[in-house]
Amino acid sequence: MSRAAQYLLAVYILGHENDPPIPTNAVAETLDRSPATVTETFQRLDEDGLVEYEAYNGVTLTDAGRERAGELHETYVTISWFFRSLLELDDYEKEAMELAGLVSPTVAERLADTLPIETDATSHSDGANSSAATDYESS
């Protein structure tokens, strides 16, 4: 489910930034996929009951899709934080999105346990807090 997980996670994140339905092109841009590929995946996710997809209108998560995407988001935030804080990867958000659907909740919890606790005073060298760390702390 890793590919489907990426799409659910992208819709979940974009849904916090924009009102649903989320346009296919926005997801295509986020995941660096063609709109045709995104449409095909949304059609399958619609058949699985995880999204409601309408051609030319976009996609909305169903209750089941929102629940699954919320779980994926928790894992995504943990992996993002791990990649940024300990591995110091520049593209930590993209890497985390690709792995979120592959990591079990147990592994995500253990990763979270290894991460340093960040406070409001902890920040990047440019003075901005990481969105992943901030999201994780608010969970």
N, C-alpha and C positions, 0 to 999 in steps of 0.2 A: 504494500500500500504506500510505498515511499513517494511515488509520483503523485498519487491522489492526495497524499498528506500535504505535499507542497502546495497544491492548489487550494485545499481547504484552509491551510495556514495563511496563504496570501489573501484569500477572500476575507478571512477573519481580521487580519491586520488592516487591510484596506477598508473594511467595514467600520473600523474605529476612527478612520480618517474621513470617510465619506458616507453619506446615506445610501443604503441599498436601494435598488440593485446595483451591484458593482459591475461596471462595464468590462467586457471581455478584453478590450485593449489595455486596460489598466493592469489586469492580471498578466497579460502577455508581456507587458513591459517590465513588471516586477520580477517575473520568472525568466525573462529573456527567452520566451518561446514565441512561436508564430501564433497569430490569432486563430488560425485554423486548428492548430493542435489544442489550444485552450478550449475552443468550442467543442471539439470531439471529447475532451476529458470532461467538460461540464455536462455533456449529454449522458455520459456514463455515470457520473456522480448523481445526476438527476434520476436515472433509472434505479440507482442504489438508495435513493431517498435521502441523500445527504445535502443536496442543494435543489433549489427550484431555478431552472434555467429557461429563459425566454430569449429566442433569437432576436437580435437587434435591441434588446432591452437590458440584458445582463443577468447576473446571478445573485441569489440570496440564499444564505444558509438556512436549512430546515432546523428544527429543534435538535434532531440527532446530529446533523452536521455541525451545529454550533457547539454541542457538547464535545464532540470529537476534536473540533478545532481548538476549543479551549484547553483541552488536555495537551494537544500538540503545542499550543502557545506556551504553556508552562515549561515544557521540555525545551522549546526553542529559546526561551529566555535564559534558562540555566546553561544551555550549550553556548549561547552568545556570550554570556558573562564569563564562562570558563575560557573560551577562545580569546576574549579580550583581556581578561585579568591575568591569566596564567600563561597563555601562549603568545599573547601580544600580537595577534593576527590583525592585519589592517582590514580585511574583508570578512570580519567575524560574523556579521549578520547573514550574509549570503551563504557562508559555510554552514552556519547553524540551521538555516532554512532547509538546506539539502539533507541534513542529518536528522532533523527533528522526528520524522516518521520512522526512522530506523532504530532509534534508541528507546529501550524499554523504560517504563516509569521507575523501575528499581535502579537502573543505571543513572537516570537523571537525578534521582534523589541522592545517590551516593556522590555524584559530581557536585551537587549543591552543598553537600556536607563538607567537601574539600575546599570550597571557595572561601576567600576571606570576606568577612563582613564589612560592607562599605557603609559609611555614614554620609550625611549631607556634606561634610567637609572633604570627603574623598572625591577627587575629580581627576579628569584627564589633565595633561600638562597645559592644555589651552583653557582650562578652567570650566569646561562643560562636563556635566555628569553624563555618563553613558545612559542611553535610553534603555538598554537591556538591564543594566543594574538597577535603574530606577524602577522599571516595570517589575523586576523580580522582588524588590523590597516591598512593593505595594501589594504583592500577591498574598 
